[in-house]
Amino acid sequence: MTAQNSNSAVLQIRQLDAWFGQHHAVHGVSLEIEPKTVTAIIGPSGCGKSTFIRCLNRLHEEVPSARASGQVWLENQDIYASDVDPVRIRRKIGMVFQKPNPFPAMSIFDNVAAGLKLSGIRRRSVLREVVERSLRNAALWEEVKDKLTAPGTSLSGGQQQRLCIARALAVQPPVLLMDEPTSALDPISTAKIEELIQELKREVTIVIVTHNMQQAARISDKTAFFLMGDLVEFGDTSTVFTVPKEERTERYITGKFG
């Protein structure tokens, strides 16, 4: 069985619902994510943004009493099909969280190589090549190339977040999810991450949750506005921010509520 949808979309979401126990957090969301784009998910706190993207790589169900229904198609496969291994899905759909979370007992090198080793790759030459490429892709190589054996936690907050991005990139996922990746960072580190996102979209499809309207306008190609678990509006970022179709979108973007 294959998705009866646009051939150009890398992720196709159909009637996605999510619950925490009895709380219905995401309501029947359908949208398509185009390849090698940045899609921003915006909306007030508690509107279902983070829950939605955690459903896209089946992390949501790791929370006790949480569940989801609907379809999420990746490469003509419904990731919620009964025969699909969630761990394999998470290798294809990487995740970067709000707070940098390098593995505390591991070196910079081993942080990046962790996913490769879990996949059974042990040859040191292969690991070295992929670690360097991933750190370069995360714009971190020049800063850490002489201290790869140092703990990942020895880096600054912004460097730790780029290390987490390098770790996610090492297994070459076609999609990278980011849940407010700059909210804990200073302005200089935030600017570096934003520049990095623009570089990465040449190779990777990115979906980013952000509470920062200016950030969404700066870095995204598409924007989805969520409110109280509903997808209110989805379209080109320039259109959503300048001539939104929905009054609720306009009121949120102009700061009339939030």
N, C-alpha and C positions, 0 to 999 in steps of 0.2 A: 504493500500500500504506500502511495506517495502523496505528498501534499498537492491539492488541487488549487494552487496559488500562483502568484507571479514567480517566474523563473529567476528574476533578478534578485529577489530578497534572500539574504543569508539567514535571517531568523524570521519565521512567520508565526505569529501568535494568534490563536483562535479561541475566543470565548474563555479566557483564563480567569479563574476565580481562585481566591486564596482565603483561608480561614486560620484563626488562632482559637482553637476550641469552638465556641459558638459565635465568636466575633468574625463577621464577614469583612475582611480587610480590603480585598480587591474584587471588583464586580465586573465580570464578563468582558474583559479587555481584549480587543483585537487590533493588531497593527502589524506592519511589516518593517523590518530593519534592513536597509539597503547595504550592500557590501562597501567596505572602505569609506565609511562615513562616521561622523560623530553624532549620536543622538542624545540630547539632553532630556532628562526627566525632571520636571520642575513641579512645585506645588508646596502648600504649607505643611508644617510638621504634622505627622500622623495621617497623611492623605493616602498612604499606601505605596509611596515611591520605592523605598528600600525593599519592602515585601515583594513588589512586582519584580525587581531585577533579581532578587534571590530565588524567585521561581524560575528564572530563565536558565539556571544551571542546577536546579533541584537542591539548592541549599536550604530553602524554606522548610522543607519537610524534616530537616535535622532538628528543628525546634520541637520540644514535646508538645503534643496536641495540635500541631500545625499540619495542615493538609492543603492540597491544591487540586483543581480539576481543569480540564480543557486540553488544548494541544499547543505544543511549542515545537515547530519543525526546524531542524538544523540539518542541512545537507540531505534533504528528502527523508529524514527520519524523525518521527515524533519522539521526543526525549522522554515523554511520559508513557510510552508503550510499555507493556508488562515485561518484555524481554530485554529492556535497556538497562545497562549498569550505570547508576548515577555517578560512580567514580570516573568512568570513562568520559561521561559528559562533562565533568568538571575539568578534565584535561583539555577538552576542546573549547570550553567557555570559561576562561580564566576570571579571577575576581581579585580586585584590589579594594581594601576596606578603608573606612574613614580614618582609623588610627593605624599607623605603620605597625606591622606585626612580624618583623623578622624572627626566625626561629632563634631563641635566646642562647641555646647551647651550641650553635653552629657558627662557623666562620663565614665571611662574606662569600667565599668560593662555594662552600657547601650549601649555603642558603639558595644560591642560584641553581646548583646542581641537584637539589633535593628531588624535584619531580622527575628528572631524568633517571636518577638511581631507583626511584620507585617503579619506573617503567622497565627496569632491568639493564639499563646502560651502565657499564662499569669501566670501559676502556678509558684510561686517563687522558689519552690524546683527544678523544671525542668530547669528553667532559670539558677539557680546557678550551677547546674550540667553541663549544656552545656557550660556555660561561662568558668568554670574552665577547662573543657576538651579542649576547643578551645584555651584558653591561654596556656595550657600545650603543645598542638600540635604546637603552634606558638613559643614555647620556650621563653615565656614571663611570665609565671605564677609566678615563684620565684621572679621576679623583681617587680611585681605589686600586689601581693596577699594581702598586707597590706594597699593598697591605692586604692581600687577598686572604691571608690566614688570620687576620684580626676578626674579633667577633662582629657579627652584623649589627649588634646593639651598640657598638662603639661609634657608629656613624651619627651624624646629626639627624634631626627629624625629617628634613627634606630628603637627605641622602637615603635614610631608611625607607622612605616611601618609594623612591626610585629603585632601591634594591628589591622591594616587593614587586614592583612592576617588572624588573628583570627576571625575577623568579617565575612570574606568571608567563613571561614571553618565552622562557627557555624551552617549553614543550610545544611551542609554535601553535598556539590556539588561533583559530580563525576569528574568534570573538573575545573581547576583553570587557568585562563589566567593572565599573568604578563607582563605589558608593561614597560620595562626598570626599574624594581623595585629598583635597587640599584644605578641608575645614579646620584641621589641627595645625596648619603650617603658617609660617610668616609670609609676608607679601613677596619676598624675593624667591623663596622656595615655591610658592604658588605659581609665580610667573614661569619658573623653570618647568614645572609639571605641565602647565598649559602649552608651552612651546613643544614639549615632548609629545603631548597628545596630538598636536598638529603634524608632527613628523610620523608618529606611529600609524596614523590613519591611512598612510600610503600602503601599508601592509595588513593592517588589522582593523576589523570593525569594532567600534567603541560605543558602549552605552554608559552614560555617566549620570548619576544622580547628583544634583547640585541645588543648594538653597540660594545660591548667588546668581541673581538675574543677570548681572553684568558678565559673569563668567559664561553662562549659557549662551548669551548673545555673541560673545567673543569667539568661542571655540566650536560651537555645534553647527551642523548642517540642518538637522531636524530637531524639533522640540515637541515633547509631549507634556501637556499640562494635566496633572491629576488633582482631583478634589474629592475628598471623602470616599476614596476607593474607586471613583469613576474616572475614566479617561474622558476629559471634557473636550480636548482639542489636540490634534496632531498634524503637523505640517512643516513646511520649510521654516527655519528659524526666523528669517527676515520677515516672512508673512505673519507668523504668530506674534512677533514683537511689535510690528508696525500696524497691521490691519487684521487683528484677530477676528475670527468669525463669531466667537461666543462672547457675550457680555461678561460672563464670569472670568474668562481669560483676561480681558481688558482690565477688569477691576483688580485682579491679582497683580498683573504686571505693572500697573500704575500705582500700586501700593495702597489701594483702598481697603484691602484686607490682607491678612497673611498670618 
